[in-house]
Structure formats: structure tokens, C-alpha cells
Amino acid sequence: MRSISIRSYLLALGLGLLASVAAADPARWSQAWPSTDFTQTTVPWSEIFSGGPPKDGIPAIDAPRFLAVSAETRLDPREPVLSLDLPGHAARAYPIRYLMWHEIVNDRVGGVPVAVTFCPLCNSGMVFDRRVAGQELSFGVSGLLRHSDMIMYDRQTESWWQQAIGTAIVGTMTGTELTQLPARMESWAEFAARAPEGQVMDEPAAARAYGRNPYTSYDSARRPFLYSGEDPPHGIPPLARVVRVGDRAWPLTRLRVTPDLTEAGVRLTWQAGQASALDTARIGQGRDVGSIRVRDAATGRDVPHDVLFAFAFHAFWPDGIWMR
């Protein structure tokens, strides 16, 4: 969650494992979370770690400002953006250079309240509808992790939500699922070319090293940060990228070989040109990991999905199907 080096994260992992034992009693969180109902949860307390920053230590963005695509001059062509296309509204791009430091953007697109989320430690980028049972929620960053994935919280009930699965795991909302919207991670050049009339999130008014990667070489590490679970099966490296659709995962290495693949009712396409945000110190100079698009094989419509690390898929979908 905070800036790390690969040489120091193993030490932090060991310290975090020890801290988790002490933090297993939810009473230790009650001062920071007086409105959270700790009598309701679906997970063991021992699985929840502090990532370092306190509640809101990583500040979510509310009411972001936008620029026309033609007005944006800061982004490198290969920089990743998380893009959202909703009917009746211009396509929007949320640069990972901003999400890297804020992790959540509470926005409203065409009348739809959305939460744009990115967890750097899992490489998980997803967009959710913020409406639940007629109530509109807004989200912040708790500073807590489970299986190395960000735990969000809603400001209305202070329930805790697991970002990778979009589900509340602690509090009055426990068991409630957010609706994931079709969105995709692509390069800035790709978005600008396909949506020249679109909009791109402007730089937030905060003192951050936007465009820099605080997790240099993270996706080349042997082990994830603050993760003590099992490695993925089939010899897949823990920090290899996979495309998740529901409970199925396709390794990116397979899609590089077969860049247009129709299987299990979906069509997956891969194209080169997107930099890894978690490789070099400058995000736009990371090695090429390519962009993925997932569509319904019958209708051609975009399908909600995620491109996350293999360890995270195995942690949250232990019985998931590996499409090797």
C-alpha cells in the first residue's frame, strides 16, 4: 500500500504476519471504526492485515475533473488507463498514474454513480455501480488488506468490502455484492484513437508523484506483498497476469500466443502496446503486457472482467477454472 522496494517487502511480509496475530481481535479496530458492526463477517479476522496507511491514509477521489482527449498532454502513449463506456455518455478514461495513489474514484457517469477501483498489489482494476438496494454508497480506502487485496469501506455504514470480488465482508452490508460494469484496461494511445471525443480524468490536486510507480519491479517478484496463501496451481507464477471472467481465468501467456480466442461463451482479444504499471519506475516505460478486451461471443457486447495476478485469482476463487 505504501511505497516499497522488492528488497524490503519480504521483511514487511514477516512483520505483517506477526501483526495479524495481534490484530485478530476486532476490538483493536473499534476506535478507528466506531460505526462498523463487527458482529457480522464472513471471513476469519486473522486474514485481515494492515497495509501500512491508516483509514483514508490513501485518499479516494470524489467528483473528479475531466479533460477532453485532445487536451491531455501528460500521459505517455503506452500508459494504462481504466476505461468505461456507458450508453449515452462519452467514454471516460481513468489513468492508472492517478489510481496508483488513490485506488478509488467515486464518479457519476450518465446518471450512474460508479466506483472506479484499482488495487496495485493484485493488479485488479474494476468499476462498480455504487447503488445497492436503492441506496447510493460512496467508498474510501480502509488501509487494510486481505490476501494482499485492498479492503474498501462504504462511508454510509462503514462496512468493509473486498475489492477483488466486490462483496462486503464485514459490517451491516456483509454478503452484499456490488454490480461490476464492463470496463477495460488499455493504453492511453488505444483509448485516444478509439474515443477521440471521449474524456480523461484530470490530475488530482494532491502532492503525489503522478506517473511514477512506487512498486518498482513488483510484478517480477517471486512472492506477493503481505500474502501468506497458497501459490496458484499448474506451476503458474503467483504474479503472472490472468484474465478473469466469472470463475474462469485465462493466463495472459496463452493469449499472447492466441490473441483472438473464443471459448466458454466469450471472445478474448489481446493486442500489444500497453505498459505494465508495476514494472519500471516510470509507469509509461514498463514492459509491454498488452491490452485485453472481453466480449460476449454471441452478442459482441463487452463483458465485465478483470486482469489480475494469478495468486489473487487462486485466493478468491480457490475452486475456479483455469483455462490453460
C-alpha positions as CSV (number, residue, x, y, z in Angstrom):
1,M,0.0,0.0,0.0
2,R,2.9,2.4,0.7
3,S,6.0,2.7,-1.5
4,I,8.0,-0.4,-1.2
5,S,11.2,-2.0,-2.7
6,I,11.4,-5.6,-3.5
7,R,14.4,-6.0,-1.2
8,S,12.3,-4.8,1.8
9,Y,8.9,-6.3,1.2
10,L,9.9,-9.8,2.4
11,L,10.8,-8.3,5.8
12,A,7.5,-6.4,5.8
13,L,5.7,-9.6,5.0
14,G,7.1,-11.3,8.0
15,L,6.2,-8.3,10.2
16,G,2.7,-8.3,8.8
17,L,2.2,-11.9,9.6
18,L,3.2,-11.3,13.2
19,A,1.0,-8.2,13.4
20,S,-2.0,-10.2,12.1
21,V,-2.0,-12.4,15.1
22,A,-2.2,-9.4,17.4
23,A,-4.9,-7.8,15.2
24,A,-7.1,-10.8,15.2
25,D,-9.4,-9.3,17.8
26,P,-11.7,-6.8,16.1
27,A,-11.8,-4.7,19.3
28,R,-8.5,-3.3,18.2
29,W,-10.1,-1.6,15.3
30,S,-13.1,-0.2,17.1
31,Q,-11.6,3.2,17.8
32,A,-10.9,3.9,14.1
33,W,-14.2,2.2,13.1
34,P,-16.8,3.1,15.7
35,S,-19.7,2.7,13.2
36,T,-18.6,-0.8,11.9
37,D,-20.7,-3.7,13.0
38,F,-18.0,-6.3,13.9
39,T,-20.6,-8.9,14.9
40,Q,-21.2,-9.6,11.2
41,T,-18.4,-11.0,9.0
42,T,-17.8,-13.9,6.5
43,V,-14.0,-14.1,6.9
44,P,-11.6,-15.0,9.7
45,W,-10.1,-11.9,11.4
46,S,-6.6,-13.4,11.1
47,E,-6.8,-12.9,7.3
48,I,-7.0,-9.2,7.6
49,F,-3.8,-7.2,7.7
50,S,-2.8,-3.5,8.0
51,G,-1.2,-2.4,4.7
52,G,0.5,0.5,6.5
53,P,-1.6,3.6,5.9
54,P,-4.5,4.2,8.3
55,K,-8.1,4.7,7.3
56,D,-8.2,7.2,4.4
57,G,-4.4,7.4,4.5
58,I,-4.7,6.7,0.8
59,P,-7.4,9.3,-0.1
60,A,-10.1,8.3,-2.5
61,I,-11.1,10.9,-5.2
62,D,-14.6,12.3,-5.2
63,A,-16.1,14.4,-8.0
64,P,-13.1,14.1,-10.3
65,R,-12.4,16.7,-13.0
66,F,-12.1,15.7,-16.7
67,L,-10.3,16.9,-19.8
68,A,-11.1,16.4,-23.5
69,V,-8.9,13.7,-25.0
70,S,-7.3,16.4,-27.3
71,A,-6.3,18.5,-24.2
72,E,-4.4,15.8,-22.4
73,T,-0.6,16.2,-22.8
74,R,0.9,14.4,-19.7
75,L,0.3,10.8,-20.4
76,D,2.8,8.5,-22.2
77,P,1.2,6.7,-25.2
78,R,1.6,3.2,-23.6
79,E,0.4,4.3,-20.1
80,P,-2.5,2.1,-18.9
81,V,-5.9,3.7,-18.3
82,L,-9.1,2.0,-17.0
83,S,-11.8,3.0,-19.4
84,L,-15.6,3.0,-19.1
85,D,-18.1,3.2,-21.9
86,L,-21.7,3.7,-20.7
87,P,-24.6,4.1,-23.2
88,G,-25.5,7.8,-23.9
89,H,-22.3,9.2,-22.4
90,A,-18.8,9.9,-23.8
91,A,-16.2,7.2,-23.0
92,R,-14.1,8.0,-19.9
93,A,-10.5,7.1,-19.1
94,Y,-9.1,6.9,-15.6
95,P,-5.3,6.9,-15.8
96,I,-3.6,4.3,-13.6
97,R,-1.0,7.0,-12.7
98,Y,-3.7,8.5,-10.5
99,L,-5.4,5.3,-9.3
100,M,-2.0,4.1,-8.2
101,W,-2.0,6.7,-5.5
102,H,-5.7,7.0,-4.7
103,E,-7.1,3.5,-5.5
104,I,-10.8,4.6,-5.7
105,V,-12.5,7.3,-7.7
106,N,-16.2,8.0,-6.8
107,D,-17.7,9.3,-10.0
108,R,-21.0,9.7,-11.8
109,V,-21.3,8.8,-15.5
110,G,-24.5,9.5,-17.4
111,G,-26.5,9.5,-14.1
112,V,-24.9,6.2,-12.9
113,P,-22.8,6.5,-9.7
114,V,-19.7,4.4,-10.1
115,A,-16.7,3.4,-8.1
116,V,-13.5,3.1,-10.2
117,T,-11.1,0.9,-8.3
118,F,-7.5,-0.3,-8.7
119,C,-5.5,-2.4,-6.2
120,P,-1.8,-2.2,-7.2
121,L,-0.9,-5.3,-5.1
122,C,-3.2,-7.5,-7.1
123,N,-3.2,-5.5,-10.4
124,S,-7.0,-5.6,-10.1
125,G,-8.9,-2.8,-11.8
126,M,-12.7,-2.9,-11.8
127,V,-15.6,-0.5,-12.0
128,F,-18.7,-1.0,-9.8
129,D,-22.2,0.5,-9.7
130,R,-22.4,2.3,-6.3
131,R,-26.1,1.6,-5.9
132,V,-27.2,-1.1,-3.5
133,A,-30.9,-1.9,-2.8
134,G,-31.9,1.7,-3.7
135,Q,-29.1,3.3,-1.6
136,E,-26.2,5.1,-3.1
137,L,-22.9,4.4,-1.5
138,S,-19.5,6.2,-1.6
139,F,-16.3,4.4,-0.9
140,G,-13.0,5.1,0.8
141,V,-9.7,3.1,1.3
142,S,-9.6,1.3,4.6
143,G,-5.8,0.8,4.7
144,L,-6.5,-2.9,5.3
145,L,-5.7,-5.9,3.1
146,R,-6.9,-9.4,2.8
147,H,-5.0,-11.8,0.6
148,S,-3.0,-8.7,-0.4
149,D,-6.1,-7.1,-1.9
150,M,-7.5,-3.8,-0.9
151,I,-10.4,-3.6,1.5
152,M,-12.7,-0.7,0.7
153,Y,-15.3,0.7,3.0
154,D,-18.5,2.5,2.4
155,R,-19.0,5.8,4.1
156,Q,-22.7,5.2,4.9
157,T,-22.4,2.1,7.1
158,E,-18.6,1.7,7.3
159,S,-18.9,-1.9,6.2
160,W,-15.7,-3.4,4.7
161,W,-15.7,-4.5,1.1
162,Q,-13.3,-6.9,-0.7
163,Q,-12.3,-5.1,-3.9
164,A,-11.4,-8.2,-5.9
165,I,-14.8,-9.7,-5.5
166,G,-16.9,-6.6,-5.0
167,T,-18.5,-8.1,-1.9
168,A,-18.9,-6.8,1.7
169,I,-17.1,-9.0,4.2
170,V,-17.5,-7.1,7.5
171,G,-20.4,-4.9,8.8
172,T,-24.1,-4.5,8.2
173,M,-23.6,-4.9,4.4
174,T,-21.9,-8.3,4.9
175,G,-22.7,-10.6,1.9
176,T,-23.9,-7.8,-0.3
177,E,-22.5,-7.7,-3.8
178,L,-21.8,-4.7,-6.0
179,T,-22.6,-4.9,-9.7
180,Q,-19.5,-4.9,-11.8
181,L,-19.7,-2.8,-15.0
182,P,-17.9,-3.6,-18.3
183,A,-14.6,-1.7,-18.3
184,R,-11.2,-2.4,-19.7
185,M,-7.5,-1.7,-19.1
186,E,-5.9,-0.3,-22.2
187,S,-3.2,2.0,-23.3
188,W,-3.7,5.8,-23.4
189,A,-2.9,5.7,-27.2
190,E,-5.5,3.0,-27.8
191,F,-8.2,4.9,-25.9
192,A,-7.4,8.2,-27.6
193,A,-7.6,6.6,-31.0
194,R,-10.9,4.8,-30.5
195,A,-12.6,7.6,-28.5
196,P,-11.3,10.9,-29.7
197,E,-14.4,12.6,-28.4
198,G,-14.0,11.0,-25.0
199,Q,-12.9,12.4,-21.7
200,V,-9.9,11.7,-19.5
201,M,-9.6,12.3,-15.7
202,D,-7.6,15.3,-14.9
203,E,-4.7,15.3,-12.5
204,P,-5.9,15.5,-8.9
205,A,-4.9,18.5,-6.7
206,A,-2.7,16.4,-4.4
207,A,1.0,16.2,-3.8
208,R,1.8,12.9,-5.4
209,A,4.4,11.6,-7.8
210,Y,1.9,11.0,-10.5
211,G,3.4,9.0,-13.4
212,R,5.8,7.2,-11.0
213,N,5.5,3.6,-9.9
214,P,6.1,3.2,-6.1
215,Y,6.2,-0.6,-6.6
216,T,9.2,-0.8,-8.9
217,S,9.7,-4.4,-10.3
218,Y,6.8,-5.7,-8.2
219,D,5.3,-7.8,-11.0
220,S,8.7,-9.5,-11.4
221,A,8.9,-10.5,-7.7
222,R,8.7,-14.2,-6.6
223,R,6.1,-13.6,-3.9
224,P,3.3,-11.1,-3.4
225,F,3.4,-8.5,-0.7
226,L,1.6,-9.3,2.5
227,Y,0.3,-12.7,1.2
228,S,0.6,-16.0,3.0
229,G,-1.7,-18.1,1.0
230,E,-1.1,-20.9,-1.5
231,D,0.6,-20.5,-4.8
232,P,-1.5,-20.9,-7.9
233,P,-1.7,-24.5,-9.3
234,H,-0.2,-25.8,-12.6
235,G,3.1,-24.1,-12.0
236,I,1.7,-20.6,-12.8
237,P,3.9,-17.9,-11.2
238,P,2.0,-16.0,-8.4
239,L,2.5,-12.6,-10.1
240,A,1.6,-13.8,-13.6
241,R,-1.3,-11.9,-15.1
242,V,-4.6,-13.7,-15.8
243,V,-7.8,-12.6,-17.3
244,R,-10.7,-13.4,-15.1
245,V,-14.3,-13.8,-16.3
246,G,-16.6,-15.0,-13.6
247,D,-14.8,-18.0,-12.0
248,R,-12.6,-18.7,-15.0
249,A,-9.1,-17.5,-15.6
250,W,-7.0,-17.4,-18.8
251,P,-3.2,-16.8,-18.4
252,L,-2.0,-13.9,-20.4
253,T,0.8,-16.0,-21.8
254,R,-1.8,-18.1,-23.6
255,L,-3.5,-15.0,-25.1
256,R,-0.1,-13.7,-26.4
257,V,0.1,-16.9,-28.4
258,T,-3.5,-17.0,-29.5
259,P,-4.5,-13.3,-29.5
260,D,-8.1,-13.9,-30.7
261,L,-9.7,-16.7,-28.7
262,T,-13.3,-17.7,-28.4
263,E,-14.0,-20.1,-25.5
264,A,-16.6,-20.7,-22.8
265,G,-19.0,-18.2,-24.4
266,V,-16.7,-15.3,-24.6
267,R,-14.3,-13.8,-27.1
268,L,-11.0,-12.6,-25.7
269,T,-8.6,-10.5,-27.8
270,W,-5.1,-9.3,-27.0
271,Q,-3.1,-6.6,-28.6
272,A,0.4,-5.2,-27.8
273,G,1.0,-1.7,-26.8
274,Q,0.2,-1.3,-23.1
275,A,2.9,-0.8,-20.5
276,S,2.9,-2.7,-17.1
277,A,2.2,-0.1,-14.4
278,L,4.2,-2.2,-11.9
279,D,7.5,-2.7,-13.7
280,T,9.8,0.3,-14.2
281,A,9.9,3.5,-12.0
282,R,8.1,5.4,-14.7
283,I,4.8,3.8,-15.5
284,G,4.8,4.6,-19.2
285,Q,8.1,2.9,-19.7
286,G,7.1,-0.5,-18.3
287,R,7.5,-3.6,-20.4
288,D,4.7,-4.4,-22.8
289,V,1.9,-6.6,-21.3
290,G,-0.7,-5.7,-24.0
291,S,-4.4,-4.9,-23.7
292,I,-7.3,-7.3,-23.3
293,R,-10.9,-7.0,-24.5
294,V,-13.6,-9.5,-23.5
295,R,-16.9,-9.7,-25.3
296,D,-19.9,-12.0,-25.3
297,A,-19.3,-14.5,-28.1
298,A,-22.9,-14.3,-29.3
299,T,-23.8,-10.6,-29.0
300,G,-20.4,-8.9,-29.2
301,R,-21.1,-6.8,-26.1
302,D,-18.3,-6.1,-23.6
303,V,-18.3,-8.4,-20.6
304,P,-17.2,-7.5,-17.1
305,H,-13.8,-8.9,-16.3
306,D,-10.5,-8.3,-14.6
307,V,-6.8,-8.7,-15.4
308,L,-5.3,-9.6,-12.0
309,F,-2.4,-11.6,-10.7
310,A,-2.7,-15.4,-10.6
311,F,-2.3,-15.6,-6.8
312,A,-5.3,-13.3,-6.3
313,F,-7.5,-15.4,-8.6
314,H,-6.5,-18.6,-6.7
315,A,-7.0,-16.9,-3.3
316,F,-10.6,-15.6,-4.1
317,W,-11.7,-18.4,-6.4
318,P,-9.9,-21.5,-5.0
319,D,-12.2,-23.7,-6.9
320,G,-12.0,-21.6,-10.1
321,I,-11.4,-23.0,-13.6
322,W,-8.0,-22.4,-15.1
323,M,-8.3,-22.1,-18.9
324,R,-4.8,-23.1,-19.8
